[in-house]
Protein backbone atom coordinates (compact mmCIF):
# COMPACT_ATOMS: atom_id res chain seq x y z
CA UNK A 1 0.00 0.00 0.00
CA UNK A 2 1.35 3.37 -0.97
CA UNK A 3 0.34 6.32 1.19
CA UNK A 4 -0.53 9.72 -0.25
CA UNK A 5 -1.31 13.17 1.08
CA UNK A 6 -4.98 13.22 2.09
CA UNK A 7 -4.97 9.58 3.27
CA UNK A 8 -5.67 8.80 6.90
CA UNK A 9 -2.41 8.10 8.72
CA UNK A 10 -2.19 4.39 9.59
CA UNK A 11 -2.82 3.83 13.29
CA UNK A 12 -0.12 2.11 15.30
CA UNK A 13 0.81 1.01 18.78
CA UNK A 14 4.48 0.52 19.68
CA UNK A 15 6.93 1.02 22.55
CA UNK A 16 9.16 4.04 23.05
CA UNK A 17 12.67 4.09 24.55
CA UNK A 18 11.25 3.63 28.08
CA UNK A 19 8.91 0.78 27.20
CA UNK A 20 5.86 3.05 27.26
CA UNK A 21 3.14 2.27 24.71
CA UNK A 22 2.76 5.04 22.12
CA UNK A 23 -0.40 5.08 20.00
CA UNK A 24 -1.03 7.51 17.16
CA UNK A 25 -4.58 7.89 18.50
CA UNK A 26 -3.09 9.40 21.70
CA UNK A 27 -2.28 12.51 19.64
CA UNK A 28 -5.69 13.15 18.07
CA UNK A 29 -6.22 16.89 18.06
CA UNK A 30 -2.46 17.53 17.73
CA UNK A 31 -0.23 17.78 14.67
CA UNK A 32 2.39 15.04 14.49
CA UNK A 33 5.78 14.83 12.79
CA UNK A 34 6.39 11.09 12.41
CA UNK A 35 9.88 10.59 11.07
CA UNK A 36 11.41 7.27 10.06
CA UNK A 37 15.20 6.99 10.10
CA UNK A 38 17.60 4.08 9.50
CA UNK A 39 19.83 3.79 12.59
CA UNK A 40 20.57 5.41 15.94
CA UNK A 41 23.91 7.24 16.30
CA UNK A 42 24.85 7.23 12.60
CA UNK A 43 25.97 10.53 11.02
CA UNK A 44 22.86 11.31 8.94
CA UNK A 45 20.42 10.14 11.60
CA UNK A 46 22.25 12.13 14.28
CA UNK A 47 22.21 15.27 12.09
CA UNK A 48 18.47 14.85 11.51
CA UNK A 49 17.64 14.21 15.18
CA UNK A 50 19.80 17.14 16.31
CA UNK A 51 18.17 19.48 13.77
CA UNK A 52 14.77 18.54 15.18
CA UNK A 53 16.13 18.90 18.73
CA UNK A 54 17.63 22.33 18.04
CA UNK A 55 14.32 23.54 16.57
CA UNK A 56 12.04 21.68 18.96
CA UNK A 57 10.65 24.86 20.56
CA UNK A 58 9.74 26.21 17.13
CA UNK A 59 8.05 22.95 16.19
CA UNK A 60 6.12 22.91 19.47
CA UNK A 61 5.04 26.54 18.99
CA UNK A 62 3.73 25.49 15.56
CA UNK A 63 1.70 22.82 17.37
CA UNK A 64 3.73 19.73 16.47
CA UNK A 65 4.49 16.58 18.44
CA UNK A 66 7.68 14.89 17.18
CA UNK A 67 8.05 11.09 17.11
CA UNK A 68 11.04 9.26 15.66
CA UNK A 69 10.82 5.66 14.45
CA UNK A 70 13.54 3.13 13.65
CA UNK A 71 13.97 -0.61 13.94
CA UNK A 72 16.53 -0.16 16.75
CA UNK A 73 15.83 -1.45 20.27
CA UNK A 74 14.50 0.52 23.24
CA UNK A 75 17.98 0.32 24.80
CA UNK A 76 19.63 1.73 21.66
CA UNK A 77 17.06 4.55 21.53
CA UNK A 78 17.62 5.41 25.19
CA UNK A 79 21.40 5.70 24.66
CA UNK A 80 20.85 7.85 21.54
CA UNK A 81 18.41 10.15 23.38
CA UNK A 82 20.76 10.53 26.36
CA UNK A 83 23.85 11.16 24.23
CA UNK A 84 22.14 13.72 21.96
CA UNK A 85 19.79 15.18 24.62
CA UNK A 86 16.71 14.57 22.46
CA UNK A 87 13.47 16.01 23.88
CA UNK A 88 11.10 13.72 21.97
CA UNK A 89 10.34 9.98 22.09
CA UNK A 90 11.80 7.40 19.74
CA UNK A 91 9.70 4.37 18.83
CA UNK A 92 11.42 0.98 18.84
CA UNK A 93 9.85 -0.75 15.85
CA UNK A 94 11.81 -3.99 16.08
CA UNK A 95 8.95 -6.06 14.63
CA UNK A 96 8.65 -3.56 11.71
CA UNK A 97 4.87 -3.22 12.08
CA UNK A 98 4.96 0.59 12.01
CA UNK A 99 7.43 0.57 9.09
CA UNK A 100 5.19 -1.80 7.15
CA UNK A 101 2.07 0.29 7.84
CA UNK A 102 3.82 3.37 6.44
CA UNK A 103 5.67 1.61 3.60
CA UNK A 104 9.11 2.62 4.88
CA UNK A 105 10.70 -0.87 5.07
CA UNK A 106 12.10 -1.19 1.56
CA UNK A 107 14.72 -2.93 -0.52
CA UNK A 108 17.86 -0.82 -0.71
CA UNK A 109 21.12 -1.22 -2.54
CA UNK A 110 24.68 -0.31 -1.59
CA UNK A 111 27.75 -1.24 -3.62
CA UNK A 112 25.60 -3.60 -5.67
CA UNK A 113 24.37 -5.47 -2.59
CA UNK A 114 20.62 -5.52 -2.00
CA UNK A 115 19.21 -5.50 1.53
CA UNK A 116 16.11 -4.43 3.43
CA UNK A 117 16.18 -1.17 5.38
CA UNK A 118 14.39 2.02 6.34
CA UNK A 119 13.53 4.60 3.72
CA UNK A 120 14.23 7.92 5.48
CA UNK A 121 10.77 9.48 5.27
CA UNK A 122 8.79 12.00 7.32
CA UNK A 123 5.01 12.05 7.55
CA UNK A 124 3.25 15.21 8.71
CA UNK A 125 -0.14 14.37 10.21
CA UNK A 126 -2.85 16.91 11.01
CA UNK A 127 -5.12 17.11 14.05
CA UNK A 128 -7.66 14.79 12.42
CA UNK A 129 -5.10 12.08 11.68
CA UNK A 130 -4.77 12.88 7.96
CA UNK A 131 -1.45 12.95 6.11
CA UNK A 132 -0.78 16.54 5.04
CA UNK A 133 2.77 16.02 3.79
CA UNK A 134 5.15 13.18 2.98
CA UNK A 135 8.81 14.19 2.82
CA UNK A 136 10.85 11.56 0.99
CA UNK A 137 13.90 13.63 0.13
CA UNK A 138 14.91 14.51 3.69
CA UNK A 139 17.60 17.15 4.17
CA UNK A 140 19.00 15.88 7.48
CA UNK A 141 20.68 19.18 8.38
CA UNK A 142 17.65 21.38 7.53
CA UNK A 143 14.76 19.06 8.22
CA UNK A 144 12.76 21.47 10.39
CA UNK A 145 12.65 23.96 7.50
CA UNK A 146 11.21 21.22 5.25
CA UNK A 147 8.48 20.54 7.81
CA UNK A 148 7.58 24.20 8.48
CA UNK A 149 7.73 25.50 4.90
PAZAPA-4460 file (N, C-alpha, C; in steps of 0.05 Angstrom, whole numbers, plus 32768, in hexadecimal, padded with zeros to 4 digits):
% residues 149
    n_x    n_y    n_z   ca_x   ca_y   ca_z    c_x    c_y    c_z   seq   type   mol
   8011   7FE8   8000   8000   8000   8000   8012   8019   8000     1      X     A
   800C   802B   7FEE   801B   8043   7FED   800A   805A   7FF8     2      X     A
   8015   8069   800B   8007   807E   8018   8009   8098   8007     3      X     A
   7FF5   80A9   8009   7FF5   80C2   7FFB   7FEA   80D8   800D     4      X     A
   7FF1   80F1   8007   7FE6   8107   8016   7FC7   8106   8013     5      X     A
   7FB9   810A   8029   7F9C   8108   802A   7F92   80EE   8035     6      X     A
   7FA4   80D9   8035   7F9D   80C0   8041   7F9C   80C2   8060     7      X     A
   7F8C   80B2   806D   7F8F   80B0   808A   7FAA   80A3   8091     8      X     A
   7FB7   80AE   80A5   7FD0   80A2   80AE   7FCA   8087   80BB     9      X     A
   7FD9   8072   80B4   7FD4   8058   80C0   7FD8   8059   80DE    10      X     A
   7FC5   804D   80ED   7FC8   804D   810A   7FDD   8039   8111    11      X     A
   7FE9   803D   8128   7FFE   802A   8132   7FFF   802B   8150    12      X     A
   800B   8017   815B   8010   8014   8178   802C   8007   817A    13      X     A
   803E   8015   8187   805A   800A   818A   8066   8016   81A3    14      X     A
   807D   800B   81AB   808B   8014   81C3   809F   802A   81BD    15      X     A
   80A2   803D   81CF   80B7   8051   81CD   80D0   8047   81DC    16      X     A
   80E4   8059   81DF   80FD   8052   81EB   80FB   8049   8208    17      X     A
   80E5   8050   8215   80E1   8049   8232   80CE   8031   8235    18      X     A
   80C5   8026   821F   80B2   8010   8220   8095   8018   8222    19      X     A
   8090   8033   8220   8075   803D   8221   8068   8038   8206    20      X     A
   804E   8031   8207   803F   802D   81EE   8038   8049   81E3    21      X     A
   803E   804C   81C9   8037   8065   81BA   8023   805D   81A5    22      X     A
   800C   806B   81A5   7FF8   8066   8190   7FF4   8080   8181    23      X     A
   7FF1   807E   8167   7FEB   8096   8157   7FD2   80A3   8161    24      X     A
   7FBE   8093   8169   7FA4   809E   8172   7FA7   80AF   818B    25      X     A
   7FBD   80AC   819A   7FC2   80BC   81B2   7FC6   80DA   81AB    26      X     A
   7FCC   80DF   8191   7FD2   80FA   8189   7FBD   8107   8178    27      X     A
   7FA5   80FB   8178   7F8E   8107   8169   7F8A   8123   8174    28      X     A
   7F86   8136   8161   7F84   8152   8169   7F9E   8161   8169    29      X     A
   7FB4   8152   8164   7FCF   815F   8163   7FDB   8158   8147    30      X     A
   7FEC   8169   813E   7FFB   8164   8125   8014   8153   812D    31      X     A
   801A   813F   811C   8030   812D   8122   8044   812C   810B    32      X     A
   805E   812E   8112   8074   8129   8100   807D   810C   8107    33      X     A
   8078   80FA   80F5   8080   80DE   80F8   8097   80D9   80E5    34      X     A
   80AF   80D7   80F0   80C6   80D4   80DD   80D3   80B9   80E1    35      X     A
   80D7   80AC   80CA   80E4   8091   80C9   8101   8095   80C1    36      X     A
   8113   8089   80D0   8130   808C   80CA   813D   8070   80CD    37      X     A
   8154   806C   80BF   8160   8052   80BE   816C   8047   80D8    38      X     A
   817D   8058   80E6   818D   804C   80FC   8195   8061   8110    39      X     A
   8192   805B   8129   819B   806C   813F   81BA   8071   813C    40      X     A
   81C2   808A   8143   81DE   8091   8146   81EF   808F   812C    41      X     A
   81E2   808F   8115   81F1   8091   80FC   81F1   80AE   80F3    42      X     A
   8204   80B6   80E2   8207   80D3   80DC   81EE   80E0   80D2    43      X     A
   81E1   80D5   80BE   81C9   80E2   80B3   81B2   80E3   80C6    44      X     A
   81AE   80CD   80D5   8198   80CB   80E8   819D   80DD   8100    45      X     A
   81B6   80E0   8108   81BD   80F3   811E   81B8   810F   8115    46      X     A
   81C0   8116   80FC   81BC   8131   80F2   819E   8138   80F1    47      X     A
   818E   8125   80E8   8171   8129   80E6   8165   812D   8102    48      X     A
   816C   811B   8114   8161   811C   8130   8169   8136   813D    49      X     A
   8182   813E   8139   818C   8157   8146   817F   8170   813A    50      X     A
   817A   816F   8120   816B   8186   8113   8150   8188   811F    51      X     A
   8142   8172   8123   8127   8173   8130   8129   817B   814D    52      X     A
   813E   8172   815B   8143   817A   8177   8147   8198   8179    53      X     A
   8159   81A2   8167   8161   81BF   8169   8149   81D1   8162    54      X     A
   8136   81C7   8154   811E   81D7   814B   8105   81CD   8159    55      X     A
   8108   81BE   816E   80F1   81B2   817B   80DD   81C6   8186    56      X     A
   80E7   81DC   8191   80D5   81F1   819B   80C4   81FD   8185    57      X     A
   80D1   8201   816E   80C3   820C   8157   80AD   81F9   814D    58      X     A
   80B4   81DF   814C   80A1   81CB   8144   808A   81CA   8157    59      X     A
   8090   81CB   8171   807A   81CA   8185   8068   81E3   8183    60      X     A
   8075   81FA   817F   8065   8213   817C   8053   8211   8163    61      X     A
   805B   8202   814F   804B   81FE   8137   8036   81E8   813C    62      X     A
   8036   81DC   8154   8022   81C8   815B   8029   81AB   8156    63      X     A
   8043   81A6   8150   804B   818B   8149   8055   817A   8161    64      X     A
   804E   8160   8160   805A   814C   8171   806E   813E   815E    65      X     A
   8086   8137   8168   809A   812A   8158   809D   810D   8162    66      X     A
   809C   80FA   8150   80A1   80DE   8156   80B4   80D2   8142    67      X     A
   80CA   80C7   814B   80DD   80B9   8139   80D8   809B   813A    68      X     A
   80DD   808E   8123   80D8   8071   8121   80F0   8064   8113    69      X     A
   80FC   8050   811F   810F   803F   8111   810B   8022   811B    70      X     A
   8119   8010   810F   8117   7FF4   8117   812B   7FED   812E    71      X     A
   8138   8001   8138   814B   7FFD   814F   813B   7FF6   8168    72      X     A
   8149   7FEB   817C   813D   7FE3   8195   8137   7FFB   81A8    73      X     A
   8127   7FF6   81BC   8122   800A   81D1   813C   8013   81DD    74      X     A
   814E   8000   81E3   8168   8006   81F0   8179   8018   81DE    75      X     A
   817A   8012   81C4   8189   8023   81B1   817D   803F   81B0    76      X     A
   8162   8041   81AF   8155   805B   81AF   815C   806B   81C8    77      X     A
   815B   805E   81DF   8160   806C   81F8   817D   8078   81F8    78      X     A
   8190   8068   81EF   81AC   8072   81ED   81AE   808A   81DA    79      X     A
   81A1   8088   81C3   81A1   809D   81AF   8195   80B7   81BA    80      X     A
   817E   80B4   81C8   8170   80CB   81D4   8182   80D8   81E9    81      X     A
   818E   80C8   81FA   819F   80D3   820F   81B8   80E0   8204    82      X     A
   81C5   80D4   81F0   81DD   80DF   81E5   81D7   80FA   81D6    83      X     A
   81C1   80FB   81C7   81BB   8112   81B7   81A7   8126   81C5    84      X     A
   819E   811F   81DD   818C   8130   81EC   8172   8135   81DC    85      X     A
   8166   8120   81D2   814E   8123   81C1   8136   8127   81D3    86      X     A
   8125   813B   81CD   810D   8140   81DE   80F4   8132   81D5    87      X     A
   80F6   8120   81C1   80DE   8112   81B7   80E2   80F4   81B8    88      X     A
   80CC   80E5   81B8   80CF   80C8   81BA   80D7   80BB   819F    89      X     A
   80E5   80A4   81A2   80EC   8094   818B   80DE   8079   818E    90      X     A
   80D1   8071   8178   80C2   8057   8179   80D4   8041   816F    91      X     A
   80D5   802C   817F   80E4   8014   8179   80D3   8001   8169    92      X     A
   80D6   8001   814F   80C5   7FF1   813D   80D4   7FD8   8134    93      X     A
   80DC   7FC8   8148   80EC   7FB0   8142   80DD   7F9B   8131    94      X     A
   80C3   7F9A   8134   80B3   7F87   8125   80AA   7F92   810A    95      X     A
   80B2   7FAB   8104   80AD   7FB9   80EA   8090   7FBE   80E4    96      X     A
   807E   7FBB   80F7   8061   7FC0   80F2   805B   7FDC   80EA    97      X     A
   8068   7FF0   80F7   8063   800C   80F0   8070   8012   80D5    98      X     A
   8088   8008   80D0   8095   800B   80B6   8083   8000   80A0    99      X     A
   8078   7FE8   80A4   8068   7FDC   808F   804E   7FEC   808A   100      X     A
   8042   7FF6   80A0   8029   8006   809D   802E   801F   808C   101      X     A
   8046   802A   808F   804C   8043   8081   805D   803F   8067   102      X     A
   8063   8026   8061   8071   8020   8048   808E   8029   8048   103      X     A
   809B   802A   8060   80B6   8034   8062   80CB   801E   8064   104      X     A
   80C3   8005   8065   80D6   7FEF   8065   80D9   7FE5   8049   105      X     A
   80EF   7FEC   803C   80F2   7FE8   801F   810C   7FDA   8018   106      X     A
   810D   7FD1   8000   8126   7FC5   7FF6   8139   7FDD   7FEE   107      X     A
   8151   7FDB   7FF8   8165   7FF0   7FF2   817D   7FE2   7FE5   108      X     A
   818F   7FF3   7FDA   81A6   7FE8   7FCD   81BF   7FF9   7FD4   109      X     A
   81D5   7FEC   7FDB   81EE   7FFA   7FE0   8204   7FE9   7FD5   110      X     A
   8214   7FF5   7FC4   822B   7FE7   7FB8   8222   7FCE   7FAA   111      X     A
   820A   7FCF   7F9D   8200   7FB8   7F8F   81F3   7FA3   7FA0   112      X     A
   81F4   7FA6   7FBA   81E7   7F93   7FCC   81CB   7F9C   7FD4   113      X     A
   81B8   7F8B   7FD1   819C   7F92   7FD8   8197   7F88   7FF5   114      X     A
   8188   7F99   8003   8180   7F92   801F   8167   7FA1   8026   115      X     A
   815A   7F9A   803B   8142   7FA7   8045   814A   7FBC   805A   116      X     A
   813E   7FD3   8058   8144   7FE9   806C   812E   7FFE   806B   117      X     A
   8133   8012   807C   8120   8028   807F   8124   803D   806A   118      X     A
   810E   8045   805C   810F   805C   804A   810A   8075   805C   119      X     A
   811F   8086   805D   811D   809E   806E   8106   80AF   8063   120      X     A
   80F0   80B0   8072   80D7   80BE   8069   80CA   80CB   8082   121      X     A
   80BF   80E2   807D   80B0   80F0   8092   8093   80F4   808A   122      X     A
   8081   80ED   809C   8064   80F1   8097   805A   8107   80AA   123      X     A
   804D   811B   809E   8041   8130   80AE   8023   812A   80AF   124      X     A
   8019   8128   80C8   7FFD   811F   80CC   7FEE   8136   80DA   125      X     A
   7FD6   813C   80D0   7FC7   8152   80DC   7FB7   8149   80F5   126      X     A
   7FA8   815B   8100   7F9A   8156   8119   7F84   8141   8116   127      X     A
   7F7B   813C   80FE   7F67   8128   80F8   7F73   810D   80F1   128      X     A
   7F8D   810B   80F0   7F9A   80F2   80EA   7F9D   80ED   80CC   129      X     A
   7F9E   8103   80BC   7FA1   8102   809F   7FBD   810A   8097   130      X     A
   7FC8   80FC   8084   7FE3   8103   807A   7FE1   811D   806A   131      X     A
   7FF0   8131   8073   7FF0   814B   8065   800A   814F   8055   132      X     A
   801E   813F   805B   8037   8140   804C   8047   8127   8050   133      X     A
   8055   811E   803B   8067   8108   803C   8081   8111   8030   134      X     A
   8096   8112   8041   80B0   811C   8038   80C2   8104   8034   135      X     A
   80C8   80FE   801B   80D9   80E7   8014   80F6   80EF   800F   136      X     A
   80FB   8107   8007   8116   8111   8003   811E   8122   801B   137      X     A
   8125   8115   8030   812A   8122   804A   8146   812F   8049   138      X     A
   8147   8149   8050   8160   8157   8053   8166   8155   8071   139      X     A
   8178   8143   8079   817C   813E   8096   8185   8156   80A5   140      X     A
   8194   8168   8099   819E   8180   80A8   8189   8197   80A9   141      X     A
   8175   8196   8098   8161   81AC   8097   8145   81A1   8097   142      X     A
   8141   818B   80A6   8127   817D   80A4   8110   818E   80AF   143      X     A
   8115   819D   80C4   80FF   81AD   80D0   80F4   81C1   80BB   144      X     A
   8106   81CD   80AB   80FD   81DF   8096   80EB   81D1   8082   145      X     A
   80F1   81B8   807C   80E0   81A8   8069   80C4   81A4   8075   146      X     A
   80C3   81A0   808F   80AA   819B   809C   8099   81B4   809E   147      X     A
   80A6   81CB   80A4   8098   81E4   80AA   8092   81F5   8091   148      X     A
   809D   81ED   807A   809B   81FE   8062   807E   8205   805B   149      X     A
***
